[in-house]
Amino acid sequence: MPLAFRQIAVDTPDHAAMLALRERILRKPIGLSVTLEEIARDSGDYLLGGFEGDNIVCCLILQKSDGGWIKMRQVAVDNGRQGQGIGAQMLRAALDVLRGWGTANVYCHARETARDFYLQNGWVVTSDTFDENGIPHCRMEFTLDKAQ
């Protein structure tokens, strides 16, 4: 079954499923939980989910940042689905959203464990390694070709 990507509205069952996925994939493994502050911040951002039927299998958040940049954050793919190309499909779906916005520049704080994934998908490392939530990260950037 092909994935369907769609925007997720805050305070809906899809948002609750997205929060559960983020908690399971991104937070629990490092001993953290999604905070009320993070949940509140979701309302100002673009939430993207990838669904198989009614089941969310991946998600990310696009957040407007300074200088016309967009920060992509909270990127998660269900453990049982990693390594199947779903993350790359989700990145393409997110870039389609950004093209619709007329935005050319997106960045993320990538965990070191995800660096190769982003490199394989055309992103570039633009910082030294830094600590975020006790995990090594680096800033990575992608510039959209508006002709695509």
C-alpha positions as CSV (number, residue, x, y, z in Angstrom):
1,M,0.0,0.0,0.0
2,P,1.5,3.4,-1.0
3,L,2.0,6.0,1.6
4,A,-0.3,9.0,1.7
5,F,1.2,12.2,3.0
6,R,-1.0,14.9,4.5
7,Q,-0.9,17.8,6.8
8,I,-1.9,17.0,10.4
9,A,-4.1,19.4,12.4
10,V,-3.3,19.9,16.1
11,D,-5.7,18.4,18.6
12,T,-6.9,15.7,16.3
13,P,-6.6,11.9,16.5
14,D,-3.9,12.1,13.8
15,H,-2.0,14.6,16.0
16,A,-2.3,12.2,19.0
17,A,-0.9,9.4,16.8
18,M,2.0,11.7,15.6
19,L,2.8,12.6,19.2
20,A,2.9,8.9,20.1
21,L,5.2,8.1,17.2
22,R,7.5,11.0,18.2
23,E,7.6,9.8,21.8
24,R,8.3,6.2,20.8
25,I,11.0,6.9,18.2
26,L,12.7,10.2,19.3
27,R,12.1,10.7,23.0
28,K,11.8,7.4,24.9
29,P,15.2,6.0,23.6
30,I,17.0,9.0,25.2
31,G,15.0,9.0,28.4
32,L,12.8,12.0,27.5
33,S,9.1,12.7,26.9
34,V,7.3,15.1,24.6
35,T,6.7,18.1,26.7
36,L,3.6,20.3,26.9
37,E,5.7,23.2,25.5
38,E,6.6,21.1,22.4
39,I,2.9,20.2,21.9
40,A,1.9,23.8,22.2
41,R,4.6,24.8,19.6
42,D,3.1,22.3,17.1
43,S,0.1,24.7,16.6
44,G,2.3,27.3,14.8
45,D,4.1,24.8,12.6
46,Y,3.3,22.6,9.6
47,L,2.9,19.0,10.7
48,L,3.4,16.3,8.0
49,G,2.4,12.7,8.4
50,G,2.9,9.7,6.2
51,F,0.0,7.2,6.5
52,E,-0.7,3.6,5.4
53,G,-4.5,3.6,5.6
54,D,-5.3,5.1,9.0
55,N,-1.9,4.2,10.5
56,I,0.9,6.9,10.8
57,V,4.3,5.4,9.9
58,C,6.4,8.6,9.7
59,C,6.2,12.3,10.5
60,L,8.1,15.6,10.5
61,I,7.5,19.2,11.4
62,L,8.3,22.3,9.3
63,Q,8.9,25.4,11.3
64,K,9.4,28.9,9.9
65,S,12.8,30.3,11.0
66,D,14.8,33.5,10.6
67,G,15.9,34.8,7.2
68,G,13.3,32.8,5.2
69,W,14.8,29.5,6.4
70,I,12.6,26.6,7.3
71,K,13.7,24.3,10.1
72,M,12.7,20.7,9.7
73,R,12.4,18.9,13.0
74,Q,11.0,15.9,14.9
75,V,11.6,13.6,11.9
76,A,10.6,10.1,12.8
77,V,10.0,6.8,11.0
78,D,8.4,3.9,12.8
79,N,11.1,1.4,13.8
80,G,9.6,-1.4,11.9
81,R,9.6,0.6,8.7
82,Q,13.1,2.1,8.8
83,G,15.3,1.2,5.9
84,Q,12.4,0.8,3.4
85,G,12.7,4.2,1.7
86,I,9.9,5.8,3.7
87,G,12.1,8.6,5.1
88,A,13.2,9.6,1.6
89,Q,9.6,9.6,0.4
90,M,8.7,11.9,3.4
91,L,11.6,14.2,2.6
92,R,10.3,14.6,-1.0
93,A,6.8,15.3,0.3
94,A,8.2,17.9,2.7
95,L,10.1,19.5,-0.2
96,D,6.9,19.6,-2.3
97,V,5.3,21.6,0.6
98,L,8.2,24.0,0.7
99,R,8.1,24.5,-3.1
100,G,4.4,25.4,-2.7
101,W,5.5,28.0,-0.2
102,G,8.2,29.4,-2.5
103,T,10.8,28.6,0.0
104,A,14.3,27.6,-1.1
105,N,16.3,26.9,2.1
106,V,15.6,24.3,4.7
107,Y,17.8,23.0,7.6
108,C,17.7,20.5,10.4
109,H,19.7,19.5,13.4
110,A,20.5,15.9,12.4
111,R,21.5,13.3,14.9
112,E,24.9,11.8,14.0
113,T,23.1,8.5,13.4
114,A,21.0,10.1,10.7
115,R,23.8,12.0,8.9
116,D,24.3,9.5,6.2
117,F,20.6,9.3,5.4
118,Y,20.5,13.1,4.8
119,L,23.7,13.0,2.8
120,Q,22.3,10.3,0.6
121,N,19.3,12.6,0.0
122,G,21.3,15.6,-1.1
123,W,21.7,17.5,2.1
124,V,25.0,19.0,3.2
125,V,26.7,19.3,6.6
126,T,27.1,23.0,7.6
127,S,28.4,22.8,11.2
128,D,30.7,21.0,13.5
129,T,29.1,18.4,15.8
130,F,27.2,19.8,18.8
131,D,25.2,18.4,21.7
132,E,21.4,18.6,21.7
133,N,19.6,16.6,24.4
134,G,22.7,14.7,25.2
135,I,23.1,13.4,21.6
136,P,25.6,14.5,19.0
137,H,24.0,16.5,16.2
138,C,25.1,18.6,13.2
139,R,23.3,21.3,11.2
140,M,22.5,20.1,7.7
141,E,21.0,22.1,4.9
142,F,19.2,21.6,1.7
143,T,18.5,24.2,-1.0
144,L,15.6,23.5,-3.3
145,D,16.0,23.9,-7.0
146,K,12.9,25.9,-7.9
147,A,13.0,24.3,-11.4
148,Q,12.2,20.8,-9.9
